[in-house]
Amino acid sequence: MCQRSIEVFSTWKDLLGDDIWWEQGGYSFLAFTEEHEKMLKDTVRQQKEYGLNINYVDKEKIKELIPGINSENLLGGTYSPEDGNASPLLSLHSFYRKSKESGAEYKFNEEVIDIITKDKAVLGVKTSKAEYKTECVINAAGGHAKNIGNMIGIDLPVIPESHEAGITEPVKKFFSTMVIDIKPAKDTKFGNSKNYYFYQNKEGKIIFCLTPEPNIPGLDRRETS
């Protein structure tokens, strides 16, 4: 699915005309300990078996890819050059417009409250406003996917959790790679974190996020800093 998504996003503008700010700057997971280095090298071997274009590169290559990176105790990291990023807003609006042109219909402000079945066959979907007959239901509910699965007795291992994120004003472009620092951090003031990840988008804004430790499960969107 990930490899197919690269194919879709990277050709979107050429095939459909909409600029979704796709940028193929690659992804890099950094190793600052021998334990993480071994884990990443093992992961690279597994991913290569599935045809992913990824390698483990040394410290000097990482410094070349990510100018200004803190190289203290840096051992190296993975690099997958075909990975990239796009604007979620531009992508979503383009998907919406193009799908409508192909005949899709959208129903907004309707909560799905049940999937109608009989003898293990799907008959339709019941929402807060109406019922729709169909023999096929696609669960594309993201963080709510578990709730949808429960309607037909399927326990999906999907648990949403809150991450902290921020974005800067646009600055002159100085790196293109999505950077994932898997080194845990302890902070008595703001809370502990499992990892940090950040990238600079096509507009020049730097988007940065962290994964809190312990996890904050659920759909609470209030800031925690």
Secondary structure, 3 states (H helix, E strand, C coil): CHHHHHHHHHHHHHHHCCCCCCECCCEEEEECCHHHHHHHHHHHHHHHHCCCCCEEEEHHHHHHHCCCCCCCCCCEEEEECCCCECCHHHHHHHHHHHHHHCCCCCCCCCCEEEEEEECCEEEEEEECCCEEECCCCCCCCHHHHHHHHHCCCCCCCCCCECCEEEECCCCCCCCCCEEEECCCECCCCCCEEEEEEEEECCCCCEEEEEEEECCCECCCCCCCC
